[in-house]
Structures are given as C-alpha cells and as structure tokens.
Amino acid sequence: MKLSALIGNIPGKVCQIGNMDAEVESLCVDSRKAGPGSLFFCTPGLHMDAHDFAPQAVQKGAVALVVQRPLPLDVPQVQVEDVRMALSYIAAEYFGNPAEKLMMLGITGTKGKTTTSFLVKAIMEAAGVRTGLIGTVCSMIGDETIPNHLTTPDPIETQTLLRRMVDAGVQCVIMEVSAHALDMHRLAGVKFKVGAFSNFSQDHLDYFADMDAYFAAKMKLMDPAVCETVVYNVDDERVGAAVKALGMPAMRIGIRESSDVYANDIEIGERGCSFLMTWHKRFRTTISLHLAGIFNVYNALMAAGICICAGAGPESIRQGLESVYAVPGRIELLDTGTPYRVILDYAHSPDSLENVLKAVRQTAKGRMIALFGCGGDRDRAKRPMMGEIAGKLADYCVLTSDNPRNEDPMAILDAIEEGIKPTGCDYTVIENRREAIRFALTHAQPGDVVVLAGKGHETYQEIKGVRHPFDEKVVVRELLEDITE
C-alpha cells in the first residue's frame, strides 16, 4: 500500500517530507524488527525515544518514517503532532478499518473488566452473535484463544486482531479498554457502540500523576465522539456523577432500584450467587451465577447492561450469565482435593484485594489465609494500604514476592509490613513465592481457605527484566503432590 494512501485520516497538522509514493509492506514500532518495506514509527516514550533508533530502522530496510520532528535521513517522512495518535489511524487504514465492520463494545474501570468481558461474550453468543474478545487474560476469535501481553494491545496488534476477526465472520467484539491505552491513543479513531465504566479506585499511580489524571484518562472512552451509548455503575459515586454530567444516552446499573438494570433478593454462596435481575419496566429474570462475591453481581449487571444496548434479550442474558463457571484467575477455585479451599485471584490493588477477601470471608468455614505481594516499579503508595487491608480481613497473612521487576523484593515487603503491623494480624514473610505457597498449603487446616492473590492468570514471575515461568495452578499441583508424598 502506498504511503500516501495511509495518511489521509491523521488528525492535526501533517507535513509530508519526500516522496509519498513509497510502497509500505509492514508497520513497525521496534527498530530491531524493521525490514524491507516497513514504515517505522518514531514514538517518544518515558525512558527512550524511538527517533534515536530511526537510523537502525532505515538500515534494516524501512522505506519511510512517521516522526514528530524531521530527521536527517534520506527517506520519506511524515511529520505529525503525535506519533502515537498517527499510529492508530495508520494501522486502522492499513488493515482496512476492520472496526467499522464490527459492533465494538468497550469497557473500562479499575476492576471487573476481565470478568465482565467474558460474561458479555457468553451472552452475545447465546444470542447467536459470533463474538470476539480482546482483554487482559487473552484475545479470543470464536473459540480460538490468543495470548495477550497488555490489557489493550498496541494499535498494530489490535488492528491485526480486528482484521482476523472480520475475516473469521465475527460480528461483535468486547474489548477491555485500559486507562494507559486511552492516554496513549492506542484506540484513536475506533468508534464504540457501547462504552462502559465499571468502577474507579486507586491503581497505576506509577504512571499517572494523580487519581484525577487516572480518572480523566478512563473518561476518554465516554466521549460522545468515541461511543454512542454509555453503561455505568451508578453506585460508584464518582463514576455516576461524571457520566451523568455528560448528558449522553446512558444506562445505569447497580444494586439500588433507582438504576435501569438492578439486582435484588441477592444470595451469596460458596461457589456462586443468585439474584433477581430487573430491567426497569422491561423484564425480570432470576440469575443463578456460578461466580462468587457481590462484585460479581455488579459484573453480571454490567454485562447485562452492555448486551441490552447491543440488542440481546432476557433469555440470552440469563443463558449467557449462567453458562460461565469460571474466569481464569478471578476468584478461581482450584481443584485440589484438599480439606481446605485454594482460590486464585489477580487482585493486585487495594480495592480488588479488599473485594476478594470480603467475598471469601462470607463463605469461609475456617480461617482465611491471604498470600500476596506487590509489583515492583509500580505504585508504591498502595503497598502499606494492601498490608492494612489484608491484616484487617484475613486471619493469617503470608507476604511474598509478586513481580518484583527491578526492585529489591525485601524493600517491597518492608513497605507492606508497615501497613500490616498496626492491625495485629499474624503474618510471616517468605520472599520466595513458591516456598511461600508451600508454607500456606502446609499450614492450612480443614475448613480453611487459602487465597493466592496477585498473579491470577499470569504464568510468569518478572525478576530483573526476566520473565521466569511461574504458573500458580501448576505450582500448587506440584507442591501438593510433594506434600502428599
């Protein structure tokens, strides 16, 4: 495809330097992967600027560059105001604007995005709509599962996935939309039929300057230029007030009957919950959900609201919700054959950890043992907060490494201890996560619940820039076999 055909929709000022008839055969954001015919995007970053690597990309065969400042290189250059923004528009054009051929459903929020996305997919497929999914755990094209590295992939990967979905006959896509993706314009130009906002609480302050900046990034999905209809959790006061102020077509979900879609007669059990779901003045249906915890009632209501806006009826909503027995790494009950339960969850923020522990506490017959840590090179303020939450809610805590990345693991654990000590909760510190899990399993008694928080669906542990294999489902199975022997 000619370069000139790719750049027509880029917003803002565009300056063309050199011959725009260059033939583009691939798109590239990593100079090491550049090759003959590639278009290289000089994206500025927090730690490095890809403008500095443009000579290497040209040497490897890049036929043109997208830049924010002209470079002294003898290749065509497209100078734009924002390379990341341009990347999104060019990637969409290169792959034939596949999002325009799909019903796009997007959900943002601090927690619940993954579970809600799986529920939406189940509902839409119960309604006979072939549905794709792009999210934290994976992407799915029908029944095909594709590993993901980011909640919302970069524009090239996203548009590649959307193109494959169109070619496979997918009609609808449910997509987790992260605040990072919105801030970095990864979805610029993509129009959503529904934009949903689940909830808001502290996270990612390693990237965003403060909570206001984090919230503002998420609200970008609610822009009338981005989505047609908003579905939002009216019980979250900050979300409710902000969305209401937009004056957009909107559907409110919540526990309160003042919502458009709400739940009552809620009963929470060890392996799920049941409730009466009502769409105000439209229908009522009893839902037997196989996912535990009050927050999963909210996730189910959010999924129902999104799907109502997408055209699904009450029976499809009921069938879809009741067909989901587990979401990878989300309050996932492991099949251990032990007299105590072992639950895996991705909770890695204060609010998500609190929700999980409260949900487990409701059905725990014995002690609740919470094993968790905090990620390195991330929001440091949440570490003592998570220690305090676990100390107040659990009977015993095991503090261990999560993904320490480039930080000293013990320094992270020291920060968590600052929060747990004042609670008086008994705890132990075992930096090696495998040995920490062994300790928790060995000390669990009949009726206890062991909650392994932080890793969830992840199958690695990142230490000093290296991802070491670490699948907690496998680790638990291996440890139990060893303990039994």
N, C-alpha and C positions, 0 to 999 in steps of 0.2 A: 504494500500500500504506500502511495506517495505521502511524503511528509506533509505536503500542502493539504491533503485530504483529512489529516488527523487534527489539525489545529484550529479549525473554524469555529468551534464552540467554546474555546477557552475564555472565561470572563476576564475583564480588566484589560489593561494595555498589553498588547503583544507586538514585539518588534522582531521582524524577520531579518536575519543576517545570513547572506549567502543564498545558494540555490535550494529552493523549497521542493524541487522535484526529486530529491533523494528518495530511493526506494527503501522503506523500512520493513525489515523482516522479523523483528522481535523488539520487545520493550525490556529495558534493563535498569535496575537501581543499584546494582552491585558491580563495580568495575571489574572484579575478578571473574564475573560471569558474562562479560561483554564478548561479543563475537561479530563476525562479518554481517553487516546489515542491521545491527542493533541501534536503537535510539536510546541514548543514555541520559538519565535524569539526574541533574546535579542538585540533590536535595540537601539543604543545610540541616544539621542535627544538633543535639545537645552537646555531643562530645567530639564530633568531627563533621566536616563539610565536604560533601561529595564533589564540589567544584575542584577540590585539591586532587581528586583522583581521575579527573576527566582525561588527562594525557594518557594514562594507562588504558582507559576505555577506548580511546581513539587508536592507540597502538594495537589493540586486540581486534579492531575492525569496526568500531562504532561509526556509523555514517553521519550522525547528527547528534546535537546536544540540546537539551532543554535547560536553560540557565536563568539565574536571577541577575547575573552580571556577565557581560561579554568576556570571553576568554581568548587569549592569543593563540588559538588553534585553527588550523586550516580545514575546518569542516563547517557545514551549515549549523547555525544556532538559532534557537527560538527563545528570545528573552521574554520572560513573563514576570508578573508581580509576585507570584507564589508558585514555586515548582511543585509542591505537594498538591495544590489545587489543580494545576495543569495536568499532573499525572492522572488524577481521577478522570478528568474529561477525555484525555487522550486514550487511556485504557478502555474506557467505555466505547469510544469511537472505533478503536482498533478491533474490538471483539463484536462489533455490530450492534452496540447498545442493547444487550440482552435484557436488561431490567425493564425496558419499555414493553417487552413481550410477556412479562410476568406480573402477577399480583404480589407486590412487595409488602411484607408485614414486618415492622421493626419494633424491637423492644429494648429500652434502656432502663437503668436503675442500678442501685448498688448491689442488690442481691435478688435472687429469684429468676434471673434471665434464662438460665440454662433449663431449669425445670419447666418454666412456662413455655419455652420454645418446644420442648419435647411434647408437652401437652397439646400445644397448638397443632403440631404436625399430626398427632394422633387424631385430633378432632377433624381436621380438614380431610384427612384420608378416609375417616369414617363417613364423611360427606361426599366421598367419591372424587375428591380433588387430589391429583398427583402433586405431592408437596416436597420441596427441598428444604434443607436446614443448613444454616451457617452459624456456628457458635463456638463456645469455649471448649467443649469436650471433643467435638468433631464437626465435620460437614457431612451431610447426607444427601445423596441423589436417589430418591426412592429408598431402596433397601441397601444401597451401596454406601459404605462408611469410608470417609477420607479423613486422615489425621489433620488436626489444626495446631498451629503454634501460637496463634493470637486469637482472642475473642472475636475481633473483627479483622480479617486479614488485610494485607496491603492491597491497593487498587488493582494491581495486575493479577494477583491471586483471586481476588473477589470476582473480577470480570471474567476470568478463566472459568471459575466455578459456575457463574451465572450462564455463560455460554454453553457449557456442558449440560446444564440443567435444561435449557431451552431445547437443545438437540436431543435430549432424552425424553422430551414430552412433558416435562414438569410445568405445571400451571401456576403454582403459588410457592413463595419462598418465605419462611420465617427466619429472621436474622437477628442475632444478638448484636446490639449496637453499643460499643463501649464509649466512654467519655473521651478516651485517648483518640479513638477513631474519628470522633466528631471534631475534636480540637485539631487533628492533623489533616482534616479534609479528605479522609480515605473514601468517603461515600459522597463527595461533592457531585451534584448532578443527578444522583439517584433519587427518584420520587417514590414515596411510600403511600400505599392506600391507607395504611393504619400506622400510626406512631404511638407506642405505648410507654408509659413511665410507671414502673412498679413501686419504687420507694427510694428514699435517699438517706444515707448515713455516712459516717466517716470512712474514707479509704483513699488511697492514691495521693496522699499529700506529699509524697516524694516527687511527684510530677507537677501537680497543681499548686499554685501559690497558697491557696486557702480554700475553705469549703465553698465560698461564694464562686470562685473560679471553677471549681469542680461541678457545682450545680449549673452554672451558666453553660458549661460545655454540654451537659446532658440535655438541657433545654433546647439545644440547637435542633434536635430531632422533632421538636414540637412546632417548628417554624411552619407557617402556612405554605411557604414555598417548597417545603420538604415533604409534608404529609397532608393528606386530605382530612383525616379524622383522628382524633386523639382518644385513647383509652387510658384512664389513670386511676390510681389508688387514692380515693378521696379521704381515706382515713389517715394518710400521711399529710399532715397539715401543710408542710412547705410545698410539697408537690401540688396538693389541691389548690392552694392559693395562687400559685404561679400559673397553673394551667387555666384556671377559671378566668384569670386576668387577660388571657389571650383572646377570649371571646370566640374561639373556634368551635366547630362541631365536635362534640365530645361525649364519651360515655364514661360514667363514674362507676367504679366497682368498690366494694367494701363490705364490712360486716354490718354496718348500720343500714337501716331500711330507707334512709334518705338517698341511698345510692340507686343507680339504674339497675345494676346487677348486684345482688347481695345474697348473703347466706345467713340462715338461722337454724335452730334445732341442731347445733353442731355437737357432735360426739367424737372425742379423740380417743383412739385406741393404740395399742402397742404396735400394730402393723398397718395402721391406716386411720381414716376418719370418715364419718358420714355427715351429710348436711342437706338441708333443703335449699336449693338454688332457685332464686326468683329473678326473672327479668321483668321489671315493673310493668304491670298491666299487659304482659305478653304471655309468659308461661311460668310454670313452676315444675321442678323436677327434682327428685331425690337422687343424690350422688353418693355412691359408695367408693371413696377414693382409697387406693392402695398405698398412698404416701402419707406418712405420719406428720403431725405437727400443725398448729394453727396457721403457720406461714404457708403451708401447702394448700390450705383452704384459700388463702389470698392468691396463690399462684394459679389455682384452678379457676377462680373467679376472673383473674386477669386473662387467662387463656380463653375462657368463655366469651368475655367482652370483645377480645380481638376477633374471635371467629364469628361472632354475631355480626360485627361490622364487615366481615369478609363474606357473609351470606350463609353461614351454617345454621341449621335448625336445632331445636332442643334435643331430638333423639340422637343426632350426630354428636352433639356436645356431651351428652351422657355416655354414649358408647365410647367416644374417644377418651374421655377422662378416666373411665373405669378400665380401659384397656392397658393403661400404663402401670406396671407393677414396680418399676424401679427406674431411676435416672442415675447413670454412672457417677459415683462419688458424692451423691446428695442423699444424706441420711440413708446410706445403703447398708442394709443388714446383711452381713456376711454369713454364708452357710458354713459354720464352724463345727457343729455337732457338739458344742460345749454346754455345760450347765449355766453359762453366762453368755450374754449377748455381746457381739463385737460390731460396732457401727462405724462406717467410714464416711467422712464428710469433708468437703472442700473448704469449710469455714476458715477464713484467714483474716477476717476483720472483726472488730469488737462486736458490732451488731449481729453479724452472722453467727459468731460463736455463741453469743447470748441466746439467740433464737434456737439454735440446735440443742444447747444444753437444757433450756427450758422445756423443749419438746420431749427430750429423752427423760427428763425428770418426771414428767407427767405419768409415765408408764413404768418407771423403774421400780422393781420389787426390792432390790437390794441397794448397794452402793453404786454411785456413778463415778467412774474413774475417767478423768479427762486427760488425754495426752495431746500436747500441742506445742508449737513454737511460733516464731515469726520470721518472715522472709528478710534476708539481708538486702541492703541497697534499696530499701523501701521505707515507707512512712514509719519513722522511729517513735512518733508520739503514741502510736496505738499499742506499743509493747506493754507498758505498765497497765494500760486500760484493759487489755486482754487478760493479764495476770489477775487483776482485781475481779473481773467478771467470772473467770473460772474458779477463783478462790471462793467466791460467794455462792456459786451454784453447784459446784462439784463436791464430792466427799473426799476425793483424793486427786491430786494432780501430778502428772509426770511431765516435766518441762524438758523439751528436747529440740533438736535442730529441725527446721523446715527446709527451706532453700537458703543457706547462709550466703550464697553467692560470694562476693569478695570481702565480706566482713568476718571478723573473729566470732565464731559461733558462741563462745562463752560471754562475749560482751552483749550479745543479743539476749542471752538467757539471764544475765545480770539485770537487764532492763525489765524483763518480765517479772523477775523476783521482786523488784521494787513495788510492783502492784499487788503481788500475791501475799507478801509477808503480813501487811496490816490486817488481812482477812482472817488470819489464824488457821487457814486450811492446811492440812497436812500435805506435803509435797516432797518430791525428790527431783534432782536434776541429773539427767543422763544424756550427755550431748549426742552420743551415737544413737541415731534414731532406731536402728534395728535392735540394739540392746535395750533401748527404752521400751519398745513394743514387747520384747521378751519379758521385761520386768512386769509390765502391766498385765500380760496374759498369765504369768506365773502367780501373781498376787490376787487375781480375780477369783471371787468365790461364787458359789451357786446363787443365782438371782441378781448378780451384779451386771452392770453394763459398762463396757469399755468403749469410749468414744475416741477414735483416732481422727483428729481434726487437722486440717491444713493442706493435705496432699490430695485427697479425693481421687479424681480420675487420673491424676498425673502418674507417669510411670518412670520418673527420674527424680534425682536429687541434685541440685546445681551447687557445686562447690568450686570456688576459684575458677570460674569460667568453664568448667567441665560438667556436663550432664552425665551423672552416673546412673545406671539402671536401678530403679527402686520402685517397684510396683507393690503397693502395700497389700493387695489381695494375695499376691504370690508370697510376700514376706510373712504374712500371718499364717498362710498354709504351711510354709516351710518350718516356721517356729513351732507351730502346734504339733507337727509330725515329730520334731526333735524333742519337744517337751513330753509327748506321749511315750516316746521310746525311753 
